């Protein structure tokens, strides 16, 4: 089980990303618009850099919904590999079986 502080930090980051998503998207459009003047784009760059670091979606980390484990997480299920294996072995995931060849 991951430390509760790390799980809470990740949740806080998700809320920050959601809160600033519209503002970031608007500034990105201005930055990528080559028809605007350099001064306007520079002002947009300064505003973009003034946003909190945690408002960037790149800083998010997928974590297991049950344990909070940061690595080996399957997006489709939202579970870490070990918990997914437990569910599969108990037959709780439809269509998945243990591989044998």
N, C-alpha and C positions, 0 to 999 in steps of 0.2 A: 504494500500500500504506500503510495506516495505521500509525502508530507502534506498536511492540510494547507499549509501556507502556500505551497507551490500550486496546488489546485485552485485556491482562492485567487492567487495572482493571475493565473491563466483566465479565470472567469472575469476578473476586472479588466484584463486586456481585451477580451471579447466585447465587453460593453463599451469600452473606449473606441474600438474599431467601428462598432455599429453607430456610435454617436457622431463620429467625424466622417463617416463614409461619403455623405453627400458633399460636404465641403471639400474633401480631398478630390472627389471626382470632378467637381467644378474647376478646381485649380489645375488639375491634370489637363483638362480640355484647353485651358488658356495656355499652359506651358507647351503643349504640342501643336498649337495653332501658329503656323509659320507666317500667316498673313498679318498678324499683329506686330506692333512695333517692338523693338528690343526693350524699350523702357517698360512697357506694359508687361512683357514676359518676365522681366527682371523683378518687378513688383510682385508678380504672382509667385515667383521663386522664393522671394523673401517670406511671403505669407505662408507658403508651403513648408518652408524650413522652420517656421515658428510653431507649427503644429506639434503636439506631443509625439514622442517617438513611438509610444505604444498605440498610436492611432493607425499605424501601418499594419496591414493584414499579414505581411511577411513575418512579423514577430509572433504570430500565433503558432501554437504547437498542438497537434492532435493528441488527445489523451484518452485512455480507456475510461469509459463511463463508470465502471465499477471500482477499479483499483487506482486510477489516476496515473497509470504507467505511461511514460511518454514515448516509448519505443515499441515497435512491433504492433502497431495499432492498425486494424483493418477498417478502412473508411466505411465500407458497406455496412458493417455491423456496429461500429463505434466501440469495439472491444479489443483488448490486447490479445495477443496470440495464445497466451496460456488460458485465459478465461474463455476464449472462443473454443479452444480445444475441449475444455470441460463441458461446455454446453453441447458440443457436437457428440461427445462420448455419451452423454445422457440422452441424446436423440431430440434435443430441444430446438435444433436448427433444421428446418425442413430442407430436404434435398442434399444435405451434406452427410457423407459417410467417411469412415476412416479408409485411407487408401491402402490397398493391398494388391500386390502383383507378383 
